[in-house]
Amino acid sequence: MSNEIINETQLLERLEGDEEFLLDLIDTYLAESDQVLEDVLDAVTRHDVEGVHRAAHKLKGTLSIFGSRETTEAALALETMGRDRNLDKADAACAHLRHRMADLGSSLAALKERHSHSPECEPGSSVAGPDSFMRKQ
């Protein structure tokens, strides 16, 4: 099994090379992932199998955007537990998911740092065009 969290080349290919969109996706993930993870953890704490299923499904969709297979599979495991109404191993699955998401967050932050300084992402560049939106720093 690979230790690679995300495959940058494949991710950019899926986004058709749109680095600006990549940065937006990363910003959104970094801003919202903690809350979505918290929704899963709260549902597990309440033994709310439907809540676990819904929250993990939402999280799985978000994670799949980045092609982080192991992280997506960690969310899928919790989604399946909720669907199957069996949370016996949910605490361990939550710990694994939290760890995988922390790794993904670190990888995405590093990816953002590398691409934030890319000339293709600068407003007014020939790729980004003069109408590029301003990103939060």
N, CA, C and O atoms as a MOPAC input file, in Angstrom:
PM7 MOZYME 1SCF
protein

 N      0.83400 1    -1.17200 1     0.00000 1
 C      0.00000 1     0.00000 1     0.00000 1
 C      0.88500 1     1.24300 1     0.00000 1
 O      1.89500 1     1.29200 1     0.70200 1
 N      0.51100 1     2.22300 1    -0.77000 1
 C      1.29700 1     3.44300 1    -0.91800 1
 C      1.12400 1     4.35200 1     0.29600 1
 O      0.05800 1     4.37700 1     0.91200 1
 N      2.17400 1     5.09900 1     0.63600 1
 C      2.08900 1     6.08600 1     1.69900 1
 C      1.66100 1     7.44700 1     1.15600 1
 O      1.52800 1     8.40600 1     1.91600 1
 N      1.45000 1     7.53100 1    -0.13400 1
 C      1.06600 1     8.77900 1    -0.77100 1
 C     -0.35600 1     9.15800 1    -0.35100 1
 O     -1.28600 1     8.36700 1    -0.51200 1
 N     -0.52000 1    10.35500 1     0.18200 1
 C     -1.83000 1    10.82600 1     0.62600 1
 C     -2.65600 1    11.25500 1    -0.57700 1
 O     -3.80500 1    10.84000 1    -0.72900 1
 N     -2.07000 1    12.08300 1    -1.43000 1
 C     -2.73600 1    12.50200 1    -2.66700 1
 C     -1.72700 1    12.43400 1    -3.80300 1
 O     -0.52300 1    12.57900 1    -3.59500 1
 N     -2.23200 1    12.21500 1    -4.98900 1
 C     -1.39400 1    12.22200 1    -6.17600 1
 C     -1.64900 1    13.56300 1    -6.86600 1
 O     -2.67200 1    13.75900 1    -7.52200 1
 N     -0.70300 1    14.46700 1    -6.70200 1
 C     -0.86000 1    15.83200 1    -7.20800 1
 C     -1.10000 1    15.86000 1    -8.71800 1
 O     -1.94200 1    16.61700 1    -9.20100 1
 N     -0.37600 1    15.05100 1    -9.44400 1
 C     -0.51800 1    15.02200 1   -10.90600 1
 C     -1.91800 1    14.59000 1   -11.29500 1
 O     -2.55500 1    15.22400 1   -12.13700 1
 N     -2.40300 1    13.51000 1   -10.68600 1
 C     -3.74700 1    13.02500 1   -11.01700 1
 C     -4.81100 1    14.03200 1   -10.60000 1
 O     -5.78700 1    14.24300 1   -11.32000 1
 N     -4.62700 1    14.64800 1    -9.45100 1
 C     -5.58800 1    15.64200 1    -8.98700 1
 C     -5.67400 1    16.80900 1    -9.96400 1
 O     -6.76900 1    17.23500 1   -10.33100 1
 N     -4.53300 1    17.32000 1   -10.38200 1
 C     -4.54300 1    18.43000 1   -11.34400 1
 C     -5.12200 1    17.99900 1   -12.69000 1
 O     -5.79900 1    18.78700 1   -13.35100 1
 N     -4.86700 1    16.77800 1   -13.09500 1
 C     -5.46300 1    16.27800 1   -14.33600 1
 C     -6.98200 1    16.25400 1   -14.22500 1
 O     -7.67800 1    16.65000 1   -15.16000 1
 N     -7.50500 1    15.78800 1   -13.08200 1
 C     -8.95500 1    15.74800 1   -12.88700 1
 C     -9.55400 1    17.14300 1   -12.89700 1
 O    -10.71300 1    17.32400 1   -13.26800 1
 N     -8.76700 1    18.12200 1   -12.49300 1
 C     -9.22600 1    19.51600 1   -12.48300 1
 C     -8.84100 1    20.24200 1   -13.76600 1
 O     -8.95400 1    21.46500 1   -13.85100 1
 N     -8.39200 1    19.49400 1   -14.75400 1
 C     -7.97600 1    20.02600 1   -16.05600 1
 C     -6.92700 1    21.12000 1   -15.90700 1
 O     -6.92100 1    22.10000 1   -16.65100 1
 N     -6.03300 1    20.93300 1   -14.92400 1
 C     -4.92200 1    21.86300 1   -14.73900 1
 C     -5.29900 1    23.18300 1   -14.09100 1
 O     -4.46600 1    24.08700 1   -14.02100 1
 N     -6.52500 1    23.32100 1   -13.61800 1
 C     -7.01800 1    24.57800 1   -13.06300 1
 C     -6.50400 1    24.75400 1   -11.62300 1
 O     -7.13200 1    24.30100 1   -10.66600 1
 N     -5.36300 1    25.41300 1   -11.49800 1
 C     -4.74900 1    25.59300 1   -10.18300 1
 C     -5.57100 1    26.51500 1    -9.28900 1
 O     -5.58000 1    26.35000 1    -8.07000 1
 N     -6.25100 1    27.47000 1    -9.87900 1
 C     -7.08600 1    28.36900 1    -9.09300 1
 C     -8.22500 1    27.59500 1    -8.43400 1
 O     -8.53700 1    27.81600 1    -7.26400 1
 N     -8.84300 1    26.68700 1    -9.19000 1
 C     -9.90400 1    25.85400 1    -8.65100 1
 C     -9.34700 1    24.92700 1    -7.58000 1
 O     -9.99400 1    24.69100 1    -6.55900 1
 N     -8.15700 1    24.40600 1    -7.80900 1
 C     -7.49200 1    23.56200 1    -6.81800 1
 C     -7.34400 1    24.31700 1    -5.50400 1
 O     -7.65700 1    23.78300 1    -4.44000 1
 N     -6.87600 1    25.53500 1    -5.57200 1
 C     -6.69200 1    26.33500 1    -4.35700 1
 C     -8.02100 1    26.60800 1    -3.66300 1
 O     -8.08800 1    26.60900 1    -2.43400 1
 N     -9.07000 1    26.83600 1    -4.43200 1
 C    -10.40100 1    27.02100 1    -3.84100 1
 C    -10.86600 1    25.75700 1    -3.12300 1
 O    -11.39700 1    25.82400 1    -2.01500 1
 N    -10.66300 1    24.60700 1    -3.76000 1
 C    -11.05100 1    23.33500 1    -3.13700 1
 C    -10.28200 1    23.10600 1    -1.84100 1
 O    -10.85100 1    22.68100 1    -0.83600 1
 N     -8.99900 1    23.38800 1    -1.87600 1
 C     -8.17000 1    23.21400 1    -0.68000 1
 C     -8.64000 1    24.14900 1     0.43100 1
 O     -8.78100 1    23.72800 1     1.57900 1
 N     -8.88400 1    25.42100 1     0.09200 1
 C     -9.36200 1    26.37600 1     1.09600 1
 C    -10.67500 1    25.90800 1     1.71600 1
 O    -10.85500 1    25.98100 1     2.93200 1
 N    -11.57800 1    25.43300 1     0.88700 1
 C    -12.87200 1    24.95200 1     1.37500 1
 C    -12.68200 1    23.75800 1     2.29700 1
 O    -13.28500 1    23.68700 1     3.36800 1
 N    -11.83500 1    22.81500 1     1.87300 1
 C    -11.57400 1    21.64500 1     2.70900 1
 C    -10.98900 1    22.05800 1     4.05300 1
 O    -11.45900 1    21.61200 1     5.10000 1
 N     -9.97800 1    22.89700 1     4.02700 1
 C     -9.31200 1    23.29700 1     5.26000 1
 C    -10.25700 1    24.06900 1     6.18200 1
 O    -10.13700 1    23.98200 1     7.40400 1
 N    -11.18400 1    24.81700 1     5.61000 1
 C    -12.12400 1    25.59800 1     6.40800 1
 C    -13.26300 1    24.75200 1     6.97800 1
 O    -13.75100 1    25.03300 1     8.07300 1
 N    -13.69100 1    23.72300 1     6.24900 1
 C    -14.90500 1    23.00700 1     6.62800 1
 C    -14.69900 1    21.57900 1     7.11500 1
 O    -15.61700 1    21.00300 1     7.69900 1
 N    -13.54400 1    20.99500 1     6.89800 1
 C    -13.36300 1    19.57700 1     7.20700 1
 C    -13.48600 1    19.26500 1     8.69500 1
 O    -14.01200 1    18.21500 1     9.06200 1
 N    -13.01100 1    20.15600 1     9.55000 1
 C    -13.10600 1    19.90200 1    10.98400 1
 C    -14.56500 1    19.77700 1    11.42600 1
 O    -14.90000 1    18.91000 1    12.23200 1
 N    -15.42800 1    20.64200 1    10.89900 1
 C    -16.83700 1    20.59500 1    11.28300 1
 C    -17.51300 1    19.32800 1    10.76300 1
 O    -18.31400 1    18.71700 1    11.47000 1
 N    -17.19800 1    18.93600 1     9.54100 1
 C    -17.80800 1    17.72900 1     8.98500 1
 C    -17.33400 1    16.49900 1     9.76200 1
 O    -18.12300 1    15.59400 1    10.03400 1
 N    -16.05100 1    16.46500 1    10.11700 1
 C    -15.54600 1    15.36900 1    10.94600 1
 C    -16.23800 1    15.38600 1    12.30400 1
 O    -16.61300 1    14.33400 1    12.82200 1
 N    -16.40700 1    16.55300 1    12.87300 1
 C    -17.08200 1    16.67600 1    14.17000 1
 C    -18.51400 1    16.15000 1    14.09400 1
 O    -19.00400 1    15.55600 1    15.05400 1
 N    -19.18100 1    16.35900 1    12.97600 1
 C    -20.53400 1    15.82000 1    12.79000 1
 C    -20.52700 1    14.29400 1    12.88000 1
 O    -21.41100 1    13.69900 1    13.49600 1
 N    -19.53000 1    13.67000 1    12.26600 1
 C    -19.40200 1    12.20800 1    12.32700 1
 C    -19.14600 1    11.77600 1    13.76500 1
 O    -19.81100 1    10.87200 1    14.27200 1
 N    -18.18900 1    12.41700 1    14.42000 1
 C    -17.82400 1    12.05000 1    15.78900 1
 C    -18.99100 1    12.23500 1    16.75000 1
 O    -19.21600 1    11.40100 1    17.62700 1
 N    -19.73200 1    13.32500 1    16.58500 1
 C    -20.89800 1    13.56900 1    17.43900 1
 C    -21.94800 1    12.48100 1    17.25000 1
 O    -22.52600 1    11.99700 1    18.22300 1
 N    -22.19300 1    12.10000 1    16.01100 1
 C    -23.17800 1    11.05700 1    15.74200 1
 C    -22.74800 1     9.72800 1    16.36000 1
 O    -23.57400 1     8.98700 1    16.89300 1
 N    -21.45400 1     9.43400 1    16.28500 1
 C    -20.95200 1     8.20000 1    16.90800 1
 C    -21.15000 1     8.27000 1    18.42400 1
 O    -21.59700 1     7.29900 1    19.03400 1
 N    -20.82400 1     9.40300 1    19.02900 1
 C    -20.97500 1     9.57400 1    20.47300 1
 C    -22.43200 1     9.37400 1    20.90200 1
 O    -22.70100 1     8.78700 1    21.95000 1
 N    -23.36100 1     9.86100 1    20.09100 1
 C    -24.79200 1     9.73400 1    20.39300 1
 C    -25.35100 1     8.36400 1    19.98800 1
 O    -26.52500 1     8.07700 1    20.22500 1
 N    -24.51900 1     7.52800 1    19.38300 1
 C    -24.96600 1     6.22100 1    18.86000 1
 C    -26.10700 1     6.39800 1    17.86200 1
 O    -27.04400 1     5.60200 1    17.81300 1
 N    -26.00100 1     7.45600 1    17.07400 1
 C    -27.00000 1     7.79700 1    16.05300 1
 C    -26.55100 1     7.18500 1    14.72800 1
 O    -25.80300 1     7.80800 1    13.97400 1
 N    -27.00800 1     5.96700 1    14.44900 1
 C    -26.52700 1     5.25800 1    13.26300 1
 C    -26.90100 1     5.98100 1    11.97100 1
 O    -26.11600 1     5.99200 1    11.02300 1
 N    -28.08300 1     6.58100 1    11.92200 1
 C    -28.47100 1     7.32600 1    10.71500 1
 C    -27.61400 1     8.58000 1    10.55500 1
 O    -27.22300 1     8.93700 1     9.44400 1
 N    -27.32800 1     9.23700 1    11.66600 1
 C    -26.45500 1    10.40800 1    11.62600 1
 C    -25.04400 1    10.05200 1    11.19300 1
 O    -24.42500 1    10.78700 1    10.42400 1
 N    -24.52900 1     8.92200 1    11.68400 1
 C    -23.20000 1     8.46000 1    11.26200 1
 C    -23.20600 1     8.19500 1     9.76900 1
 O    -22.29500 1     8.61100 1     9.05300 1
 N    -24.23000 1     7.50400 1     9.30300 1
 C    -24.32200 1     7.18700 1     7.87500 1
 C    -24.32900 1     8.45700 1     7.03000 1
 O    -23.56800 1     8.56900 1     6.06900 1
 N    -25.18900 1     9.41600 1     7.38600 1
 C    -25.30800 1    10.66200 1     6.61100 1
 C    -24.01900 1    11.48000 1     6.65000 1
 O    -23.51400 1    11.90400 1     5.61000 1
 N    -23.49000 1    11.69800 1     7.85400 1
 C    -22.30100 1    12.55000 1     7.99500 1
 C    -21.08800 1    11.91600 1     7.33100 1
 O    -20.31000 1    12.60700 1     6.67400 1
 N    -20.92000 1    10.60700 1     7.49400 1
 C    -19.77400 1     9.92800 1     6.87100 1
 C    -19.91400 1     9.91300 1     5.35400 1
 O    -18.91900 1    10.01500 1     4.63700 1
 N    -21.14000 1     9.78500 1     4.86200 1
 C    -21.36500 1     9.81500 1     3.41300 1
 C    -20.98000 1    11.18600 1     2.84500 1
 O    -20.31200 1    11.27400 1     1.81500 1
 N    -21.40300 1    12.23900 1     3.52100 1
 C    -21.05000 1    13.60000 1     3.08800 1
 C    -19.53700 1    13.79200 1     3.10300 1
 O    -18.95700 1    14.33700 1     2.16400 1
 N    -18.91800 1    13.34300 1     4.17100 1
 C    -17.46600 1    13.47600 1     4.29100 1
 C    -16.75600 1    12.67100 1     3.21400 1
 O    -15.78300 1    13.14000 1     2.62400 1
 N    -17.23600 1    11.46700 1     2.95800 1
 C    -16.62500 1    10.61200 1     1.93200 1
 C    -16.63200 1    11.31900 1     0.57300 1
 O    -15.64400 1    11.26700 1    -0.15900 1
 N    -17.73500 1    11.97200 1     0.24300 1
 C    -17.80400 1    12.70800 1    -1.02400 1
 C    -16.78200 1    13.82000 1    -1.09100 1
 O    -16.14100 1    14.02300 1    -2.12200 1
 N    -16.63000 1    14.53700 1    -0.00100 1
 C    -15.64600 1    15.61400 1     0.05600 1
 C    -14.23400 1    15.06900 1    -0.10800 1
 O    -13.43200 1    15.61800 1    -0.86300 1
 N    -13.93900 1    13.99300 1     0.59700 1
 C    -12.59800 1    13.41300 1     0.54600 1
 C    -12.27000 1    12.84800 1    -0.83300 1
 O    -11.12700 1    12.91900 1    -1.28400 1
 N    -13.26800 1    12.29300 1    -1.49200 1
 C    -13.02300 1    11.65700 1    -2.79300 1
 C    -12.57200 1    12.65600 1    -3.84800 1
 O    -11.90800 1    12.28100 1    -4.81500 1
 N    -12.92500 1    13.91300 1    -3.67300 1
 C    -12.51000 1    14.95200 1    -4.62000 1
 C    -10.99000 1    14.97100 1    -4.76700 1
 O    -10.46200 1    15.19800 1    -5.85600 1
 N    -10.29900 1    14.73200 1    -3.66200 1
 C     -8.83900 1    14.82700 1    -3.66500 1
 C     -8.15400 1    13.52200 1    -4.04500 1
 O     -6.92800 1    13.47600 1    -4.15400 1
 N     -8.91800 1    12.48000 1    -4.24500 1
 C     -8.32700 1    11.21200 1    -4.65600 1
 C     -7.49900 1    10.55700 1    -3.56800 1
 O     -6.60900 1     9.75700 1    -3.85600 1
 N     -7.78500 1    10.89000 1    -2.33300 1
 C     -7.06900 1    10.30800 1    -1.19900 1
 C     -7.75800 1     8.99900 1    -0.82400 1
 O     -8.65700 1     8.97600 1     0.01700 1
 N     -7.33300 1     7.93100 1    -1.44800 1
 C     -8.01500 1     6.64500 1    -1.33200 1
 C     -8.15400 1     6.17300 1     0.10900 1
 O     -9.24800 1     5.80300 1     0.53500 1
 N     -7.07500 1     6.18100 1     0.85400 1
 C     -7.11600 1     5.66900 1     2.21900 1
 C     -8.02000 1     6.51600 1     3.11800 1
 O     -8.71100 1     5.97900 1     3.98400 1
 N     -8.01700 1     7.81300 1     2.92100 1
 C     -8.86600 1     8.69000 1     3.72500 1
 C    -10.32900 1     8.47600 1     3.35600 1
 O    -11.19500 1     8.41200 1     4.22900 1
 N    -10.59600 1     8.36600 1     2.06200 1
 C    -11.96000 1     8.11500 1     1.60100 1
 C    -12.46100 1     6.76700 1     2.11900 1
 O    -13.61700 1     6.64800 1     2.52300 1
 N    -11.59800 1     5.75700 1     2.10900 1
 C    -11.98800 1     4.43700 1     2.61100 1
 C    -12.26600 1     4.46900 1     4.11500 1
 O    -13.11000 1     3.71700 1     4.60200 1
 N    -11.57200 1     5.32300 1     4.84400 1
 C    -11.82500 1     5.45500 1     6.28400 1
 C    -13.22300 1     6.02700 1     6.52400 1
 O    -13.92700 1     5.58800 1     7.43400 1
 N    -13.62400 1     7.00300 1     5.71100 1
 C    -14.98000 1     7.54900 1     5.82300 1
 C    -16.01100 1     6.51900 1     5.37400 1
 O    -17.08000 1     6.40400 1     5.97400 1
 N    -15.69300 1     5.77300 1     4.32000 1
 C    -16.59700 1     4.72100 1     3.84100 1
 C    -16.85000 1     3.67400 1     4.92000 1
 O    -17.96900 1     3.18300 1     5.06000 1
 N    -15.81600 1     3.33300 1     5.68100 1
 C    -15.98300 1     2.33800 1     6.74200 1
 C    -17.02800 1     2.81300 1     7.75000 1
 O    -17.87300 1     2.03000 1     8.18400 1
 N    -16.97300 1     4.09000 1     8.12200 1
 C    -17.96200 1     4.62800 1     9.05800 1
 C    -19.34100 1     4.73200 1     8.42100 1
 O    -20.35300 1     4.46600 1     9.06900 1
 N    -19.37700 1     5.11700 1     7.16300 1
 C    -20.66400 1     5.17400 1     6.45300 1
 C    -21.32000 1     3.78800 1     6.46900 1
 O    -22.51700 1     3.66400 1     6.73000 1
 N    -20.53700 1     2.76500 1     6.19300 1
 C    -21.04000 1     1.39500 1     6.17300 1
 C    -21.51800 1     0.96600 1     7.55500 1
 O    -22.55000 1     0.30500 1     7.67700 1
 N    -20.77900 1     1.33400 1     8.59300 1
 C    -21.20000 1     1.00400 1     9.95500 1
 C    -22.56100 1     1.62300 1    10.27300 1
 O    -23.42700 1     0.98600 1    10.87300 1
 N    -22.72700 1     2.87500 1     9.85600 1
 C    -24.01200 1     3.53600 1    10.07600 1
 C    -25.13200 1     2.87500 1     9.29400 1
 O    -26.21800 1     2.64100 1     9.82600 1
 N    -24.86900 1     2.57600 1     8.04000 1
 C    -25.87500 1     1.91700 1     7.19800 1
 C    -26.25000 1     0.55000 1     7.76100 1
 O    -27.41800 1     0.16000 1     7.75500 1
 N    -25.24000 1    -0.17400 1     8.25000 1
 C    -25.47400 1    -1.51200 1     8.79600 1
 C    -25.96800 1    -1.47700 1    10.24300 1
 O    -26.26000 1    -2.51500 1    10.83600 1
 N    -26.05600 1    -0.26500 1    10.80300 1
 C    -26.55900 1    -0.08500 1    12.16800 1
 C    -25.70300 1    -0.82100 1    13.19900 1
 O    -26.21400 1    -1.37500 1    14.17200 1
 N    -24.36900 1    -0.81300 1    12.96000 1
 C    -23.44800 1    -1.49900 1    13.85800 1
 C    -22.24400 1    -0.59200 1    14.11000 1
 O    -21.35000 1    -0.47600 1    13.27200 1
 N    -22.23900 1     0.03600 1    15.26000 1
 C    -21.16500 1     0.97900 1    15.60000 1
 C    -20.15100 1     0.38000 1    16.56800 1
 O    -19.43500 1     1.11300 1    17.25100 1
 N    -20.08900 1    -0.93900 1    16.63000 1
 C    -19.18600 1    -1.60200 1    17.57100 1
 C    -17.72500 1    -1.17700 1    17.39500 1
 O    -16.99700 1    -1.05800 1    18.38000 1
 N    -17.30300 1    -0.95300 1    16.18600 1
 C    -15.90000 1    -0.59100 1    15.92000 1
 C    -15.76100 1     0.87900 1    15.51800 1
 O    -14.73800 1     1.28700 1    14.96700 1
 N    -16.78800 1     1.65800 1    15.79700 1
 C    -16.80300 1     3.05400 1    15.35000 1
 C    -15.73400 1     3.90800 1    16.02200 1
 O    -15.17700 1     4.80000 1    15.38300 1
 N    -15.43500 1     3.65900 1    17.28600 1
 C    -14.42300 1     4.48300 1    17.96700 1
 C    -13.05500 1     4.33100 1    17.29500 1
 O    -12.36100 1     5.31700 1    17.04800 1
 N    -12.68500 1     3.09300 1    17.00700 1
 C    -11.40400 1     2.85500 1    16.32200 1
 C    -11.43500 1     3.44000 1    14.91400 1
 O    -10.44100 1     3.99700 1    14.44700 1
 N    -12.57200 1     3.31300 1    14.24000 1
 C    -12.70200 1     3.85600 1    12.88200 1
 C    -12.60900 1     5.38000 1    12.90200 1
 O    -12.03400 1     5.97800 1    11.99300 1
 N    -13.16800 1     6.00700 1    13.93000 1
 C    -13.08200 1     7.46900 1    14.05600 1
 C    -11.64100 1     7.91200 1    14.28100 1
 O    -11.18900 1     8.89700 1    13.69800 1
 N    -10.93000 1     7.18700 1    15.12000 1
 C     -9.52900 1     7.52800 1    15.37000 1
 C     -8.71700 1     7.41200 1    14.08000 1
 O     -7.87200 1     8.25900 1    13.79000 1
 N     -8.97900 1     6.36000 1    13.31500 1
 C     -8.27400 1     6.17200 1    12.04000 1
 C     -8.63600 1     7.29500 1    11.06000 1
 O     -7.76100 1     7.84900 1    10.39400 1
 N     -9.91800 1     7.62500 1    10.97700 1
 C    -10.35700 1     8.69500 1    10.07800 1
 C     -9.72900 1    10.02100 1    10.47400 1
 O     -9.25100 1    10.76400 1     9.61800 1
 N     -9.72900 1    10.31700 1    11.74900 1
 C     -9.13600 1    11.58000 1    12.21500 1
 C     -7.65400 1    11.65900 1    11.82100 1
 O     -7.18100 1    12.70100 1    11.36700 1
 N     -6.93400 1    10.55500 1    11.99800 1
 C     -5.51300 1    10.50400 1    11.63300 1
 C     -5.33200 1    10.71100 1    10.12500 1
 O     -4.47900 1    11.49200 1     9.70300 1
 N     -6.12800 1    10.01900 1     9.32300 1
 C     -6.01400 1    10.13800 1     7.86900 1
 C     -6.36000 1    11.56600 1     7.42200 1
 O     -5.71100 1    12.11100 1     6.52900 1
 N     -7.37000 1    12.16200 1     8.03300 1
 C     -7.74900 1    13.52900 1     7.65900 1
 C     -6.67100 1    14.53000 1     8.05700 1
 O     -6.44500 1    15.50700 1     7.34200 1
 N     -6.00800 1    14.30600 1     9.17600 1
 C     -4.90300 1    15.19200 1     9.57600 1
 C     -3.77700 1    15.10800 1     8.55300 1
 O     -3.19700 1    16.12400 1     8.17200 1
 N     -3.47200 1    13.88800 1     8.11000 1
 C     -2.43800 1    13.71000 1     7.07800 1
 C     -2.84400 1    14.40600 1     5.78500 1
 O     -2.03100 1    15.07500 1     5.14700 1
 N     -4.12000 1    14.24100 1     5.40100 1
 C     -4.60300 1    14.88400 1     4.18100 1
 C     -4.53200 1    16.39900 1     4.31400 1
 O     -4.10100 1    17.08400 1     3.38700 1
 N     -4.94800 1    16.92300 1     5.45400 1
 C     -4.89000 1    18.37500 1     5.67200 1
 C     -3.47400 1    18.91300 1     5.54600 1
 O     -3.25600 1    19.96900 1     4.95200 1
 N     -2.51400 1    18.18800 1     6.10300 1
 C     -1.11100 1    18.60200 1     5.99500 1
 C     -0.63800 1    18.57300 1     4.54700 1
 O      0.04900 1    19.48700 1     4.09100 1
 N     -1.01000 1    17.52300 1     3.83300 1
 C     -0.62300 1    17.39900 1     2.41800 1
 C     -1.24600 1    18.51000 1     1.58700 1
 O     -0.59300 1    19.08700 1     0.71800 1
 N     -2.51600 1    18.80700 1     1.85800 1
 C     -3.18800 1    19.86200 1     1.10000 1
 C     -2.61600 1    21.23600 1     1.42600 1
 O     -2.49100 1    22.07700 1     0.53600 1
 N     -2.27000 1    21.47500 1     2.67700 1
 C     -1.66000 1    22.75900 1     3.03900 1
 C     -0.32500 1    22.93800 1     2.31600 1
 O     -0.01500 1    24.03200 1     1.84500 1
 N      0.46000 1    21.86800 1     2.23000 1
 C      1.73800 1    21.93500 1     1.51600 1
 C      1.49600 1    22.14300 1     0.02500 1
 O      2.20900 1    22.91400 1    -0.61800 1
 N      0.50700 1    21.47000 1    -0.52000 1
 C      0.16600 1    21.63000 1    -1.93600 1
 C     -0.28600 1    23.05900 1    -2.20700 1
 O      0.09000 1    23.65400 1    -3.21700 1
 N     -1.08400 1    23.60100 1    -1.31500 1
 C     -1.53600 1    24.99300 1    -1.45600 1
 C     -0.34700 1    25.94300 1    -1.44100 1
 O     -0.28200 1    26.87700 1    -2.24000 1
 N      0.58200 1    25.70800 1    -0.54100 1
 C      1.76700 1    26.56600 1    -0.44800 1
 C      2.54900 1    26.54200 1    -1.76600 1
 O      2.98300 1    27.58300 1    -2.26100 1
 N      2.72100 1    25.35300 1    -2.32200 1
 C      3.46100 1    25.24500 1    -3.58800 1
 C      2.74000 1    25.94900 1    -4.72600 1
 O      3.37800 1    26.61100 1    -5.54500 1
 N      1.43900 1    25.82000 1    -4.79000 1
 C      0.69200 1    26.37100 1    -5.91500 1
 C      0.27300 1    27.81900 1    -5.71000 1
 O     -0.09100 1    28.49100 1    -6.67400 1
 N      0.31500 1    28.31000 1    -4.48700 1
 C     -0.03400 1    29.70700 1    -4.23900 1
 C      0.97900 1    30.65100 1    -4.86800 1
 O      0.66900 1    31.80200 1    -5.17300 1
 N      2.18400 1    30.15100 1    -5.05700 1
 C      3.24600 1    30.97800 1    -5.62300 1
 C      3.44600 1    30.70400 1    -7.10600 1
 O      4.39600 1    31.19700 1    -7.71500 1
 N      2.55900 1    29.92500 1    -7.67600 1
 C      2.65500 1    29.59000 1    -9.08900 1
 C      2.19600 1    30.77800 1    -9.93100 1
 O      1.17500 1    31.38900 1    -9.61200 1
 N      2.92200 1    31.12200 1   -10.99900 1
 C      2.52300 1    32.25300 1   -11.84200 1
 C      1.15400 1    32.04800 1   -12.47100 1
 O      0.47600 1    33.02400 1   -12.79200 1
 N      0.73000 1    30.79600 1   -12.65400 1
 C     -0.57200 1    30.52800 1   -13.25600 1
 C     -1.71000 1    30.98800 1   -12.36300 1
 O     -2.82900 1    31.17400 1   -12.84000 1
 N     -1.44500 1    31.17600 1   -11.07000 1
 C     -2.48500 1    31.54800 1   -10.12400 1
 C     -2.48800 1    33.03400 1    -9.80400 1
 O     -3.33300 1    33.49700 1    -9.03800 1
 N     -1.58100 1    33.76700 1   -10.36100 1
 C     -1.51600 1    35.18400 1   -10.07100 1
 C     -2.55000 1    35.95000 1   -10.88600 1
 O     -2.66000 1    35.73200 1   -12.09200 1
 N     -3.31100 1    36.84200 1   -10.25400 1
 C     -4.24500 1    37.67600 1   -10.99200 1
 C     -3.51500 1    38.44600 1   -12.08200 1
 O     -2.42200 1    38.96900 1   -11.86800 1
 N     -4.12600 1    38.50400 1   -13.23500 1
 C     -3.53300 1    39.20900 1   -14.35100 1
 C     -2.61100 1    38.36700 1   -15.20100 1
 O     -2.14100 1    38.83400 1   -16.23900 1
 N     -2.33300 1    37.12800 1   -14.79200 1
 C     -1.48200 1    36.27100 1   -15.61500 1
 C     -2.26500 1    35.80300 1   -16.81900 1
 O     -3.49500 1    35.85000 1   -16.81900 1
 N     -1.56800 1    35.35500 1   -17.84000 1
 C     -2.24000 1    34.92900 1   -19.06200 1
 C     -3.13000 1    33.71900 1   -18.83200 1
 O     -4.11000 1    33.53300 1   -19.55400 1
 N     -2.81300 1    32.89500 1   -17.84400 1
 C     -3.64300 1    31.71900 1   -17.57400 1
 C     -4.83700 1    32.10400 1   -16.72100 1
 O     -5.96500 1    31.71000 1   -17.01900 1
 N     -4.60100 1    32.87800 1   -15.65000 1
 C     -5.67300 1    33.23300 1   -14.74600 1
 C     -6.57800 1    34.30100 1   -15.34700 1
 O     -7.77300 1    34.33400 1   -15.05500 1
 N     -6.02200 1    35.17100 1   -16.18100 1
 C     -6.82000 1    36.21300 1   -16.81600 1
 C     -7.01600 1    37.41200 1   -15.90500 1
 O     -6.77300 1    37.33700 1   -14.70100 1
 N     -7.45900 1    38.51900 1   -16.49000 1
 C     -7.57900 1    39.75600 1   -15.72700 1
 C     -8.73700 1    39.73900 1   -14.73500 1
 O     -8.75000 1    40.54900 1   -13.80900 1
 N     -9.71000 1    38.84100 1   -14.89800 1
 C    -10.86800 1    38.82300 1   -14.02100 1
 C    -10.72100 1    37.80200 1   -12.90500 1
 O    -11.72100 1    37.38900 1   -12.31800 1
 N     -9.51200 1    37.39100 1   -12.60400 1
 C     -9.30000 1    36.41600 1   -11.53800 1
 C     -9.81700 1    36.95800 1   -10.22300 1
 O     -9.67100 1    38.14200 1    -9.91800 1
 N    -10.41500 1    36.08500 1    -9.46000 1
 C    -10.89700 1    36.52200 1    -8.15600 1
 C     -9.74900 1    36.54000 1    -7.17000 1
 O     -8.71900 1    35.89900 1    -7.38200 1
 N     -9.93200 1    37.26700 1    -6.11200 1
 C     -8.90700 1    37.36800 1    -5.08400 1
 C     -9.12200 1    36.25100 1    -4.07800 1
 O    -10.24700 1    36.01400 1    -3.63800 1
 N     -8.05800 1    35.57400 1    -3.71800 1
 C     -8.12200 1    34.53500 1    -2.71100 1
 C     -7.71600 1    35.10700 1    -1.36700 1
 O     -6.88800 1    36.01400 1    -1.27800 1
 N     -8.32800 1    34.54800 1    -0.30600 1
 C     -7.93300 1    34.94700 1     1.03900 1
 C     -6.52600 1    34.44100 1     1.30700 1
 O     -6.17600 1    33.32900 1     0.91000 1
 N     -5.73800 1    35.23100 1     1.96200 1
 C     -4.37900 1    34.81800 1     2.32000 1
 C     -4.32100 1    34.42500 1     3.75100 1
 O     -3.25900 1    34.04600 1     4.24500 1

